[in-house]
Amino acid sequence: MASLLAEFKGKIDLIYIDPPFDVGADFSMPVPIGEEDDDFIHKDPSALEMVAYRDTWGRGAASYLSMLSERLVLCHSLLADSGSICVHCDWRLNSPIRLTMEQVFGVDSFINEIVWRYGKMSNATQRFPRNHDTILAFGKTSGYSFFPVKSAPSEYRARYERFLEGNKVLYGSVRRSSDRLILGRVKKVENELGRKVTDTDVLFDFDKEFKTQDDVFYDISIVKGNASEQLDYPTQKPEALIERIVEAFCRKGGSVADFFCGSGTTGAVAEKLGRRWIMADLGRFAIHTTRKRLIDVQRTLSAGGKPYRSFDVHNLGRYERQWWQQEALKGADTEHRRVVLEFFKAEILDPAKSSSPLIHGRKGRALCHVDGIDGIFTAAEARGGAGRGGDGGDRGLLPGVGL
Ligand SMILES: C[S@@+](CC[C@H](N)C(=O)[O-])C[C@H]1O[C@@H](n2cnc3c(N)ncnc32)[C@H](O)[C@@H]1O
């Protein structure tokens, strides 16, 4: 976050963070290799992840809150004057987090305490089942931007049920045209005594009739096992939830940041809604998942003829390629190639014997090129022309590999 200040200070429109409390203990993850779904290696936490774990949760709530307040101060600097921040939390720490946010952003900048009622069923007997998270929204200043979101049609259907007799209305006939909601034929009780029922067409003006979504979101469920967006990332949040937040607090074309991005929900939503995004996470599995997810979003947008943008992945600290090159590989590109090809279970080819010096391996029917550690593989190079360009960056389907 600090490294973003030089370029983005005062420029970000919305920050959404979902910093884990008590759930981020285990950074080890199964990482799938190759095309066979059942082929995994178990990745242990790195030294950096273990240190972060200790700093974040080592002293319970105290270390967590001090980690968070340092980051909130940086968030404040990164936000535009009209920007806002949403912090996702739950019953365990929402009170101290709100006080910390009041300290950094000021009591007058409080916008909302959003309750996300996620509807998990439970048979709790000691208390009411805990069934919501809290999202605390603050502006950088009291002049923050807000774009009202209209409440969901499902809520509206419920409100008009009083028109119904025997619940016979076909909800399937409810549809929204460009600016109006047309509720198809409903049965209306005209005369309570005689039970006179007439079929009536009801037409609602969307902008007039629909009210602004309030601060209790109860129509969005957790990401279910069979949902198409499900990525097997344990703390993944639903896209519909982030969509509502992005639409309410960030103008079209604006920028959204998430510094605890997990599976990349915020960036995926921002990209689909035409906002720019910056995401960060300390876990390698999170970055791996996010990167794959965003490539999928690009592919889907591209297939639908819609615009999408390219993105960069940067590594800081121990994840920096320079560190890996100098400390671990002592600058040896050949060793790097061997490690990468072995990791992806590709056959290693002798460049002297292969058809082009650019071909380093083979996986199934695909030929593999492993780029230099700091290399950018250019189109000219792929066509067999000369010239390498750039001095950094990270692109392609696999880290450092062109297939
Ligand atoms: C609750 S998850 C975020 C889930 C995300 N909202 C989603 O929809 O997938 C929190 C993330 O914070 C990351 N994390 C934990 N401590 C961190 C730290 N100190 N700095 C940056 N990321 C951290 C974890 O790796 C985890 O991916």
The ligand as an SDF file (V2000), in Angstrom:
LIG
                    3D

 27 29  0  0  0  0  0  0  0  0999 V2000
  -11.3090  -12.8080    4.1500 C   0  0  0  0  0  0  0  0  0  0  0  0
  -10.1440  -13.0150    2.8850 S   0  0  0  0  0  0  0  0  0  0  0  0
  -10.7130  -11.9820    1.6010 C   0  0  0  0  0  0  0  0  0  0  0  0
  -11.7520  -12.6480    0.7350 C   0  0  0  0  0  0  0  0  0  0  0  0
  -12.1700  -11.8180   -0.4340 C   0  0  0  0  0  0  0  0  0  0  0  0
  -12.9940  -10.6890   -0.0270 N   0  0  0  0  0  0  0  0  0  0  0  0
  -12.8950  -12.6620   -1.4650 C   0  0  0  0  0  0  0  0  0  0  0  0
  -14.0370  -12.3630   -1.8220 O   0  0  0  0  0  0  0  0  0  0  0  0
  -12.3150  -13.6480   -1.9170 O   0  0  0  0  0  0  0  0  0  0  0  0
   -8.7750  -12.1540    3.5170 C   0  0  0  0  0  0  0  0  0  0  0  0
   -7.5000  -12.2120    2.7250 C   0  0  0  0  0  0  0  0  0  0  0  0
   -6.5210  -11.3990    3.3870 O   0  0  0  0  0  0  0  0  0  0  0  0
   -5.2450  -11.9590    3.1820 C   0  0  0  0  0  0  0  0  0  0  0  0
   -4.3670  -11.4240    4.2260 N   0  0  0  0  0  0  0  0  0  0  0  0
   -4.2400  -11.8190    5.5030 C   0  0  0  0  0  0  0  0  0  0  0  0
   -3.3790  -11.0180    6.1760 N   0  0  0  0  0  0  0  0  0  0  0  0
   -2.9700  -10.0870    5.2830 C   0  0  0  0  0  0  0  0  0  0  0  0
   -2.0960   -8.9760    5.3620 C   0  0  0  0  0  0  0  0  0  0  0  0
   -1.4950   -8.6630    6.5060 N   0  0  0  0  0  0  0  0  0  0  0  0
   -1.9130   -8.2420    4.2410 N   0  0  0  0  0  0  0  0  0  0  0  0
   -2.5400   -8.5510    3.0770 C   0  0  0  0  0  0  0  0  0  0  0  0
   -3.3770   -9.5980    2.9480 N   0  0  0  0  0  0  0  0  0  0  0  0
   -3.5990  -10.3450    4.0350 C   0  0  0  0  0  0  0  0  0  0  0  0
   -5.4670  -13.4410    3.2230 C   0  0  0  0  0  0  0  0  0  0  0  0
   -4.4710  -14.0880    2.4490 O   0  0  0  0  0  0  0  0  0  0  0  0
   -6.8610  -13.5850    2.6040 C   0  0  0  0  0  0  0  0  0  0  0  0
   -6.7730  -13.8920    1.2300 O   0  0  0  0  0  0  0  0  0  0  0  0
  1  2  1  0
  2  3  1  0
  2 10  1  0
  3  4  1  0
  4  5  1  0
  5  6  1  0
  5  7  1  0
  7  8  2  0
  7  9  1  0
 10 11  1  0
 11 12  1  0
 11 26  1  0
 12 13  1  0
 13 14  1  0
 13 24  1  0
 14 15  1  0
 14 23  1  0
 15 16  2  0
 16 17  1  0
 17 18  1  0
 17 23  2  0
 18 19  1  0
 18 20  2  0
 20 21  1  0
 21 22  2  0
 22 23  1  0
 24 25  1  0
 24 26  1  0
 26 27  1  0
M  CHG  2   2   1   9  -1
M  END
$$$$
